[in-house]
Amino acid sequence: MNQSFFVLFVLGICIALPAVMIWGWVRWAKHREPRTAFSTLSLVGFALGTVSGLLAIVAMLYARVVGGFSFYDPALMKIYRWGALLSVTAMVFAIIGLWRPSSLRWHAPVCAVGTLVFWLAAAAGE
């Protein structure tokens, strides 16, 4: 049971979350709907979630180049803090943006929750 959950978690974070991000940006670029306050809030939430995901990718690449982080490395703790803060902020904007239909209405909260789950799991694994 634990192994199957872990496999689903890894697949969700490594495949589904980036796919939702790419799909969301493509969908946002194609839609020519009038911009409302709620669609803008969804866009801001989605953008912050994407930045959080990009921070995770950059942190992993940086760790690969420098040979990893030491246990409870202060730089790594700051990366975790910023990633989680970006994700929580994205979630706030995404939840507010849910109130009206837009091209990113559901992509933004999925992205925000997915990146927050990643940061919490990464911090818990430390």
N, C-alpha and C positions, 0 to 999 in steps of 0.2 A: 504494500500500500504506500509506504513512504517513498519507495523508489519511483513508482508511477507518478506520484505527486511531484517529485523533484523533476522528472522528465517533462511533465506538463508545464511546470513553472519555467524551466529553462527554455522550452519551445515558445512559451508565451512571451517571455522577455526578449529573447533573441530573434524571433521570427515574427510573431504576431504584432508586437508593439512597433517595431520599425515599419512593418507593412501598413499599420493604421496611420502612422505619421506620414508616410509617403502618399498614401491614398487621400488623406486629409488635405495635404498641400496641393495635390493635383485637383481635387474637387474644389477647393477654394479658388484656385487659379481659373478654373473653367466656368464657374458660376458667375453670372452677371446680375445678381440680385441687388436691389438697393440696400445700401449699408445702413443698418439701424444701430442704436446703442447696444442692443443685445447681441447682434451679430459681431459688433466690434469687440464686445467683452469676450465672446467665444473665441474670436481670433487672438486676442491677447492671451487668454488662457492656453490656447493651443500653441502659440508661439513660446510661451514660458515653459510649457511641457516639453516642447521640442528642444529648447535650449538646455533643459535639464538632461534630456537624453543625450544630447551632444556632449555635455560635460562628462557624462559617464563614459562615452566612447573615448574622449580625449584623455580622461584619467587612466583608462585601461591601456591606451597606447603609450602614455607617459610612463606608466609602471613597467611596461614591457621594455622600453628604451633604457630606463635607469636601473633595471634589475629588481623592481618591486619596491614596496614600501615596508618599513619596519613595523613591528607590532605597535599599534596605537600611535603611529606617526602623526605629528601635529598637522602636517600638510594634508594628509589623508583625512583627518578629522574635519578640517576646514572644507575639503571637497564634499564629504558626506553632509556637512551642515548646509552648504550652499545648494547642493542638489536637492536635499529635502525641502529647504526653504523655497526654492524655485517651484518644486512640485506642489507644495501646499498653496502657494500663491496662485499657481495655475489652476488648482482645484477650485479656489474661491471664485476666480473669474469665470471658470467653466460652468460652475453651478449657477451663477447669476445669469449666464448666457443661455441656460436651458429654457428659460421662460418663454422665449419666442423662437420660431423656426428659423434656421439658418443652415448654410452648407456645413458648418463645423459644430452644429449643435451637439452631436453625440461623439464626435471625434475628440473634442477638447477634454471632456471628463475622462474618457478612456485613456487618453494620453497622460493626463495628470495623475490618475490613479495608478496606471502602470508604472510610471517613473517613480512615484512615491513608494510603491511596493518594492521596486528594485533597490532604492536607497535604504529602505528599512531592512531588507534582507542582507544587503551588503554590510550595513553597520552591525547587524546581529551576528554576521559571520566573522566579524573582527574579534 
